[in-house]
């Protein structure tokens, strides 16, 4: 049993975990790089420790420093969040070796499912269909991968064996492109996960990306919390997720079958804690195992919104040896939920990252709206980390209501100081194909254009310039105001006190 948790992460997910710990009555410990000294998760935690310079390799990827901080603060457990060390089996094992509980799966499960090539072989043995690609385990040399590429056929994907989130992933359409893209994928995978091993996977045409959230305890109980539709992607990075999936919502049999397969895949490796089984589903609803993420997902809030299950709290309870509070029969999806990942990037300039200081924030509120964020006015968005600055989540009784609510929330959301992709989502909400759920994993890159979506719309740039000028002028006026003192140099309370003494 533990009463203090160290969060080995930063940003909105660190804040999210700290809040869950507080509600459970647990103390929290934050770690931070030099660049994150003033970050929100540092302010919210009960204790905070500096672990190094701004680059991740010198701070958030330093397992030795994080474990040292856990021992110094006497934290009994470490929650890795997602990214960084979340799917590193050696880090999980190092925690256990030091007597610290790792809030996540055991190291053997991370090794089996965290390495995508091993995961494919493991679930294939359990009878789960997999996407055609590189077979077997171990590190493949470039020459071996080139030979496998010709066997599998193009187009195909080069994917990092460790990690996820689109890092270390490249699409290849011919053998001539392989050498350069292979080198680039290995380099990015090494920088992001400390592991440059890659594998190949066939590209399925017109496919949907659908994942199932699972959670298991140490007593042999395992359930799934339904599916999430994650097909709206750009550069293999998810941008908008929704649940239920509009593609299989009218087919409860396929949902039940895929959920059972997800549980079966997790059971194949004796999985414990929260995880996600990801599938590719073709237009005929044939599904194939894609990979398993042995961690908490970025998009977990939409599952929480429709099921009422607090996944982070369940993670912590499972790590404390408790049984799951739910059976499979207790889980039902009520309503519809969507999440937009609000990134610091310029959608009008090829989504290039935008850095700077946040000067003003107006977050949307109201029924069915949730904002998970780690920023505040004065926060500096740096180039060292992922561009995600917040997650905008909405819930509605129907998909149509969820879309209308997301439109309203996006219209209310104001972030000044850096460029964001909010305008992209506003145009996406107006897309007839999106409203009709007629999309796949290639929709954004091949059949949606921000420029064409704006044809016929008025030019709002002059209006934005005028409004910005007025806001800046108003802020200057407020900062220049001087509040004069009252005619009496003391407060009314002091005058009353003097009067009472005089009457005695």
C-alpha positions as MATLAB code, in Angstrom:
seq = 'XXXXXXXXXXXXXXXXXXXXXXXXXXXXXXXXXXXXXXXXXXXXXXXXXXXXXXXXXXXXXXXXXXXXXXXXXXXXXXXXXXXXXXXXXXXXXXXXXXXXXXXXXXXXXXXXXXXXXXXXXXXXXXXXXXXXXXXXXXXXXXXXXXXXXXXXXXXXXXXXXXXXXXXXXXXXXXXXXXXXXXXXXXXXXXXXXXXXXXXXXXXXXXXXXXXXXXXXXXXXXXXXXXXXXXXXXXXXXXXXXXXXXXXXXXXXXXXXXXXXXXXXXXXXXXXXXXXXXXXXXXXXXXXXXXXXXXXXXXXXXXXXXXXXXXXXXXXXXXXXXXXXXXXXXXXXXXXXXXXXXXXXXXXXXXXXXXXXXXXXXXXXXXXXXXXXXXXXXXXXXXXXXXXXXXXXXXXXXXXXXXXXXXXXXXXXXXXXXXXXXXXXXXXXXXXXXXXXXXXXXXXXXXXXXXXXXXXXXXXXXXXXXXXXXXXXXXXXXXXXXXXXXXXXXXXXXXXXXXXXXXXX';
ca = [
       0.000    0.000    0.000;
       1.295    3.492   -0.793;
       0.213    7.004    0.195;
       2.423    9.106   -2.064;
       2.723    9.005   -5.877;
       5.449   10.482   -8.082;
       4.235   11.528  -11.538;
       7.001   10.908  -14.083;
       5.553   13.244  -16.698;
       4.601   16.834  -17.470;
       1.818   18.940  -18.983;
      -1.883   18.174  -18.939;
      -1.513   14.463  -18.147;
       0.569   15.227  -15.050;
      -2.125   17.643  -13.855;
      -4.799   15.020  -14.602;
      -3.024   12.392  -12.480;
      -2.385   14.830   -9.619;
      -6.109   15.614   -9.462;
      -7.018   11.923   -9.346;
      -4.503   11.359   -6.521;
      -5.919   14.263   -4.526;
      -9.430   12.854   -4.791;
      -8.103    9.556   -3.465;
      -6.346   11.292   -0.576;
      -2.832   10.606   -1.856;
       0.135   12.981   -1.733;
       1.848   13.826   -5.023;
       5.391   14.463   -6.196;
       6.189   16.258   -9.459;
       9.404   16.204  -11.438;
      10.347   18.964  -13.842;
      13.028   20.107  -16.249;
      14.661   23.533  -16.095;
      12.217   24.711  -18.749;
       9.179   23.543  -16.717;
      10.103   25.174  -13.415;
       6.895   27.282  -13.489;
       4.663   24.586  -15.025;
       1.169   23.951  -13.672;
       1.890   20.391  -12.544;
       4.769   21.711  -10.431;
       2.455   24.201   -8.739;
      -0.260   21.606   -8.077;
       1.933   18.866   -6.591;
       2.777   18.620   -2.885;
       6.477   18.322   -3.709;
       8.562   18.958   -6.830;
      12.102   18.036   -7.895;
      14.319   19.334  -10.685;
      15.630   16.459  -12.823;
      17.707   18.218  -15.473;
      17.918   20.400  -18.551;
      15.072   21.083  -20.984;
      15.703   18.318  -23.570;
      13.780   15.138  -22.707;
      16.891   12.979  -22.889;
      18.374   15.047  -20.047;
      15.264   15.094  -17.863;
      12.014   13.181  -18.447;
      13.815   10.240  -20.045;
      16.319    9.941  -17.171;
      14.944    6.918  -15.322;
      17.785    7.007  -12.799;
      17.019   10.589  -11.729;
      13.288    9.924  -11.473;
      13.796    6.871   -9.268;
      16.259    8.842   -7.163;
      13.589   11.528   -6.623;
      11.024    8.871   -5.696;
      13.367    7.471   -3.039;
      14.267   10.928   -1.742;
      10.607   11.933   -1.431;
       9.629    8.499   -0.072;
       7.031    8.058   -2.817;
       5.693    4.504   -2.796;
       4.577    4.502   -6.431;
       5.343    6.084   -9.803;
       2.725    6.895  -12.436;
       4.356    7.330  -15.872;
       1.371    8.900  -17.694;
       1.887    8.466  -21.425;
       4.947    9.038  -23.579;
       8.482    9.331  -22.194;
       9.085    6.229  -19.993;
       5.500    4.914  -19.923;
       6.207    1.910  -22.174;
       9.764    1.149  -21.088;
       9.981   -2.303  -19.521;
      13.425   -1.548  -18.084;
      12.016    1.461  -16.224;
       9.121   -0.570  -14.812;
      11.584   -3.262  -13.710;
      13.908   -0.677  -12.149;
      10.985    0.651  -10.090;
      10.168   -2.842   -8.824;
      13.833   -3.509   -8.036;
      13.839   -0.441   -5.782;
      10.625   -1.470   -4.051;
       8.567    1.202   -5.822;
       5.195    0.274   -7.318;
       4.874    1.011  -11.037;
       1.311    2.149  -11.810;
       0.992    0.242  -15.034;
       1.488   -3.260  -16.412;
       4.259   -5.580  -15.257;
       7.562   -5.500  -17.187;
       6.918   -8.814  -18.953;
       3.639   -7.515  -20.414;
       5.343   -4.332  -21.597;
       8.041   -6.443  -23.267;
       5.461   -8.691  -24.910;
       3.081   -5.959  -26.084;
       5.213   -2.828  -25.971;
       7.475   -4.244  -28.671;
       5.087   -4.241  -31.627;
       6.805   -7.132  -33.409;
       6.588   -9.344  -30.324;
       2.979   -8.255  -29.791;
       2.006   -9.316  -33.314;
       3.467  -12.756  -32.783;
       1.899  -13.124  -29.327;
      -1.670  -12.262  -30.329;
      -1.365  -14.234  -33.551;
      -0.653  -17.345  -31.471;
      -3.822  -16.556  -29.501;
      -5.852  -16.606  -32.718;
      -6.218  -12.827  -33.146;
      -5.940  -11.671  -36.803;
      -3.051   -9.271  -37.486;
      -2.288   -6.808  -40.285;
       0.104   -8.383  -42.859;
       3.669   -7.298  -42.206;
       7.026   -8.276  -40.755;
       6.840  -11.599  -38.971;
       9.010  -12.805  -36.106;
      10.901  -11.001  -33.377;
      14.239   -9.309  -32.874;
      16.021   -6.427  -34.548;
      16.062   -6.518  -38.329;
      18.940   -5.054  -40.311;
      18.234   -2.633  -43.143;
      18.965   -5.308  -45.759;
      16.501   -7.715  -44.159;
      13.816   -5.040  -43.993;
      14.345   -4.201  -47.677;
      13.827   -7.857  -48.595;
      10.718   -8.090  -46.422;
       9.297   -4.946  -48.049;
       9.333   -6.570  -51.488;
       7.656   -9.670  -50.065;
       4.864   -7.719  -48.315;
       4.261   -5.316  -51.184;
       3.683   -1.572  -51.357;
       2.338    0.713  -50.006;
       3.524   -0.107  -46.497;
       4.452    1.539  -43.231;
       7.769    1.615  -41.419;
       6.865    1.684  -37.715;
       8.870    1.960  -34.501;
       8.839   -1.246  -32.470;
       8.711    0.769  -29.236;
       6.353    3.618  -28.399;
       3.644    5.102  -30.572;
       1.952    8.424  -31.325;
       3.170    8.427  -34.927;
       6.818    8.745  -33.867;
       9.245    6.773  -36.022;
       6.583    6.070  -38.648;
       6.951    6.541  -42.410;
       4.769    5.513  -45.345;
       6.654    3.991  -48.280;
       5.285    3.606  -51.807;
       8.295    2.136  -53.611;
      11.555    0.294  -52.948;
      13.508    3.359  -54.107;
      12.154    5.380  -51.170;
      13.084    2.755  -48.585;
      16.713    3.614  -47.685;
      16.125    7.289  -46.894;
      12.803    6.779  -45.089;
      14.157    3.811  -43.142;
      17.064    5.876  -41.867;
      14.737    8.744  -40.958;
      12.315    6.444  -39.086;
      15.118    4.810  -37.092;
      16.564    8.174  -36.132;
      13.204    9.530  -34.933;
      12.397    6.327  -33.023;
      15.784    6.432  -31.294;
      15.255   10.077  -30.265;
      11.691    9.522  -29.019;
      11.955    6.119  -27.326;
      15.648    5.300  -27.046;
      15.091    2.340  -29.396;
      15.696    2.575  -33.139;
      14.248   -0.838  -34.012;
      11.464   -0.789  -36.641;
       9.165   -3.204  -38.452;
       6.950   -3.175  -41.564;
       3.205   -3.256  -41.908;
       0.960   -3.365  -44.984;
      -1.222   -0.292  -45.624;
      -4.917   -1.219  -45.717;
      -6.980    0.903  -48.090;
     -10.107    2.717  -46.779;
      -9.394    1.486  -43.251;
     -10.769    2.750  -39.960;
      -8.670    2.946  -36.787;
     -10.752    1.642  -33.869;
      -9.367    0.871  -30.426;
     -10.762   -0.789  -27.296;
      -9.955    0.369  -23.776;
      -9.249   -2.523  -21.415;
      -8.444   -2.634  -17.722;
      -7.420   -5.606  -15.572;
      -6.649   -6.180  -11.903;
      -4.260   -8.528  -10.105;
      -7.107  -10.909   -9.207;
      -7.682  -12.154  -12.742;
     -10.538   -9.808  -13.631;
     -10.385   -8.047  -17.003;
     -12.986   -5.948  -18.810;
     -13.200   -3.610  -21.792;
     -14.804   -0.163  -21.677;
     -15.976   -0.023  -25.272;
     -14.393    1.372  -28.408;
     -13.004    4.690  -29.587;
     -12.947    5.858  -33.209;
      -9.479    7.277  -33.937;
      -9.483    7.425  -37.745;
      -9.123   11.206  -38.055;
      -5.341   11.432  -38.225;
      -2.678   13.578  -39.795;
       0.839   12.231  -40.320;
      -0.262    9.154  -38.345;
      -1.012   11.380  -35.350;
      -4.554   11.247  -33.973;
      -6.350   14.587  -34.029;
      -9.984   13.916  -33.126;
     -11.437   10.871  -31.379;
     -15.041    9.954  -30.660;
     -16.946    7.222  -28.909;
     -18.925    5.202  -29.781;
     -17.532    4.595  -33.254;
     -20.074    5.719  -35.878;
     -18.792    2.897  -38.104;
     -19.817    0.054  -35.792;
     -22.403    1.766  -33.592;
     -25.225    0.142  -35.559;
     -23.632   -3.315  -35.278;
     -23.595   -4.472  -31.631;
     -22.428   -7.940  -32.654;
     -19.148   -6.701  -34.162;
     -18.607   -4.480  -31.097;
     -19.068   -7.435  -28.771;
     -16.795   -9.608  -30.906;
     -14.001   -7.021  -31.096;
     -14.292   -6.339  -27.356;
     -13.941  -10.051  -26.616;
     -10.908  -10.269  -28.901;
      -9.348   -7.266  -27.122;
      -9.787   -8.980  -23.756;
      -8.387  -12.200  -25.216;
      -5.293  -10.379  -26.520;
      -4.654   -8.850  -23.077;
      -5.144  -12.206  -21.357;
      -2.545  -13.735  -23.673;
       0.178  -11.805  -21.825;
      -1.344  -11.785  -18.343;
      -1.999   -8.061  -18.605;
      -2.662   -5.920  -15.508;
      -3.792   -2.268  -15.266;
      -5.076   -0.049  -18.102;
      -4.196   -0.582  -21.755;
      -5.568   -0.242  -25.261;
      -5.946   -2.776  -28.048;
      -5.893   -1.075  -31.450;
      -7.469   -2.473  -34.619;
      -7.630   -1.582  -38.283;
     -11.081   -2.260  -39.718;
     -11.649   -2.418  -43.485;
     -14.774   -1.279  -45.321;
     -16.289   -4.779  -44.983;
     -15.793   -4.661  -41.186;
     -12.987   -7.200  -41.212;
     -10.755   -6.266  -38.283;
      -7.024   -6.808  -37.697;
      -4.901   -6.358  -34.572;
      -2.675   -3.331  -35.021;
      -0.869   -2.915  -31.710;
      -1.343   -2.624  -27.977;
      -0.524    0.503  -26.022;
       0.598   -0.601  -22.572;
      -0.277    2.711  -20.941;
      -2.925    5.346  -20.471;
      -4.074    6.878  -23.765;
      -4.279   10.584  -24.579;
      -7.926   10.116  -25.570;
      -9.035    8.292  -22.396;
     -11.385   11.157  -21.293;
     -14.022   10.380  -23.927;
     -14.362    6.842  -22.570;
     -14.718    8.283  -19.088;
     -17.462   10.615  -20.318;
     -19.665    7.855  -21.782;
     -19.017    5.097  -19.207;
     -18.637    7.088  -15.988;
     -15.466    5.158  -15.130;
     -12.503    7.220  -13.886;
      -9.710    5.303  -15.606;
      -6.846    7.011  -13.762;
      -8.391    6.275  -10.374;
      -8.922    2.662  -11.418;
      -5.250    2.462  -12.410;
      -4.238    3.600   -8.945;
      -6.681    1.266   -7.192;
      -5.415   -1.700   -9.209;
      -1.823   -0.775   -8.331;
      -2.851   -0.796   -4.646;
      -4.048   -4.393   -5.009;
      -7.769   -3.668   -5.160;
     -10.248   -5.562   -7.307;
     -11.999   -3.826  -10.187;
     -15.206   -2.184   -9.054;
     -16.963   -3.162  -12.284;
     -17.964   -6.324  -14.110;
     -18.375   -6.387  -17.889;
     -22.154   -6.293  -17.417;
     -21.835   -2.986  -15.528;
     -20.262   -1.209  -18.493;
     -22.519    0.604  -20.931;
     -21.962    3.568  -23.220;
     -24.343    6.434  -22.527;
     -24.451    9.258  -25.043;
     -21.639   10.398  -27.354;
     -18.288   12.031  -26.645;
     -15.605   13.707  -28.779;
     -12.122   15.037  -28.102;
     -10.135   17.626  -30.045;
      -6.414   17.796  -29.362;
      -5.595   21.494  -29.153;
      -1.999   21.878  -30.329;
       0.321   24.866  -30.498;
       0.708   24.786  -34.274;
      -0.257   26.875  -37.296;
      -2.868   25.126  -39.479;
      -2.370   27.787  -42.164;
       1.356   27.060  -42.400;
       1.512   23.272  -42.794;
       0.823   22.822  -39.066;
       4.299   24.020  -38.122;
       4.835   24.248  -34.349;
       4.145   27.608  -32.716;
       6.106   28.695  -29.654;
       5.815   31.685  -27.355;
       4.185   32.903  -24.164;
       0.470   32.406  -23.505;
      -0.896   35.887  -22.741;
      -4.607   35.150  -22.401;
      -6.907   32.112  -22.120;
     -10.691   31.933  -22.170;
     -11.709   28.294  -21.719;
     -15.135   27.039  -22.772;
     -17.487   25.909  -20.036;
     -21.097   24.843  -19.693;
     -22.947   21.531  -19.800;
     -21.041   18.583  -21.201;
     -17.711   20.414  -21.709;
     -14.375   19.365  -20.205;
     -10.930   20.902  -20.755;
      -7.800   19.020  -19.644;
      -4.841   21.380  -19.800;
      -1.514   22.259  -18.272;
      -1.242   25.887  -19.416;
      -2.124   29.272  -17.895;
      -1.574   32.966  -18.784;
       2.168   33.535  -18.684;
       3.048   29.916  -19.528;
       5.756   29.543  -22.162;
       5.222   26.982  -24.925;
       8.697   25.700  -25.776;
      10.038   23.705  -28.737;
      11.377   20.919  -26.508;
       8.183   18.919  -26.056;
       5.027   17.769  -27.798;
       2.827   20.589  -29.105;
      -0.277   19.364  -27.222;
      -1.431   22.123  -24.860;
      -4.952   20.965  -23.989;
      -7.706   18.469  -24.738;
     -11.193   19.774  -25.442;
     -13.786   17.106  -24.621;
     -17.556   17.300  -25.042;
     -20.478   14.971  -24.324;
     -23.946   14.865  -25.861;
     -26.899   12.541  -25.804;
     -26.404   11.920  -29.552;
     -23.596   12.389  -32.061;
     -25.425   15.378  -33.547;
     -25.628   17.052  -30.129;
     -21.935   16.318  -29.472;
     -20.993   18.005  -32.782;
     -23.120   21.069  -31.978;
     -21.617   21.264  -28.498;
     -18.073   20.970  -29.895;
     -18.802   23.790  -32.339;
     -19.963   25.981  -29.476;
     -16.967   25.092  -27.302;
     -14.479   25.780  -30.106;
     -16.099   29.150  -30.721;
     -15.720   30.059  -27.035;
     -12.122   28.855  -26.735;
      -9.570   31.678  -26.868;
      -5.808   31.153  -26.571;
      -3.702   34.251  -27.266;
       0.081   34.229  -27.543;
       0.616   31.236  -29.827;
      -1.178   29.917  -32.875;
      -3.388   26.871  -32.375;
      -5.246   24.401  -34.574;
      -8.669   25.523  -33.319;
      -9.591   26.968  -36.765;
      -8.893   23.546  -38.303;
     -11.383   21.862  -35.976;
     -13.984   24.548  -36.627;
     -13.801   23.810  -40.347;
     -13.827   20.066  -39.693;
     -17.045   20.370  -37.675;
     -18.667   21.962  -40.747;
     -17.493   19.237  -43.150;
     -20.411   17.283  -44.612;
     -18.286   14.117  -44.782;
     -17.418   14.413  -41.106;
     -21.007   15.106  -40.103;
     -22.026   12.032  -42.095;
     -19.195    9.961  -40.518;
     -17.855    9.237  -44.018;
     -14.158    9.219  -43.259;
     -11.178    6.889  -42.822;
      -7.536    7.219  -41.752;
      -6.649    9.131  -44.948;
      -9.549   11.571  -44.895;
      -7.720   14.611  -43.476;
      -4.639   14.283  -45.677;
      -6.358   13.342  -48.933;
      -9.953   14.579  -48.889;
     -10.076   17.564  -46.552;
      -8.541   20.951  -47.212;
      -8.633   23.871  -44.818;
      -8.266   26.297  -47.728;
     -11.119   24.890  -49.805;
     -13.321   24.709  -46.734;
     -12.931   28.474  -46.359;
     -13.896   29.394  -49.907;
     -16.733   31.880  -49.896;
     -16.147   32.842  -46.262;
     -15.431   36.477  -45.399;
     -11.868   37.521  -44.671;
     -11.719   37.914  -40.896;
      -8.052   38.992  -40.749;
      -8.828   42.780  -40.606;
     -11.426   42.186  -37.884;
      -8.937   40.097  -35.888;
      -6.291   42.830  -36.238;
      -8.679   45.516  -34.969;
      -9.812   43.363  -32.039;
      -6.227   42.562  -31.081;
      -5.374   46.249  -31.085;
      -8.367   47.069  -28.880;
      -7.509   44.314  -26.410;
      -3.885   45.473  -26.183;
      -5.006   49.093  -25.698;
      -7.432   48.096  -22.954;
      -4.791   46.069  -21.115;
      -2.394   49.032  -21.298;
      -5.058   51.317  -19.805;
      -5.739   48.923  -16.947;
      -2.068   48.537  -16.107;
      -1.671   52.350  -16.011;
      -4.544   52.983  -13.594;
      -3.669   54.288  -10.136;
      -6.058   53.621   -7.268;
      -6.143   56.630   -4.913;
      -6.456   56.205   -1.177;
      -9.526   57.350    0.719;
      -9.548   60.799    2.274;
      -8.935   59.090    5.590;
      -5.639   57.258    5.648;
      -7.033   54.440    7.771;
      -9.783   51.917    7.263;
     -13.308   52.226    8.615;
     -12.607   49.315   10.986;
      -9.836   51.335   12.655;
     -12.061   54.408   12.936;
     -14.797   52.360   14.612;
     -12.240   50.915   17.020;
     -11.033   54.400   17.976;
     -14.593   55.615   18.437;
     -15.416   52.699   20.745;
     -12.372   53.392   22.914;
     -13.364   57.038   23.202;
     -16.863   56.099   24.424;
     -15.576   54.007   27.320;
];
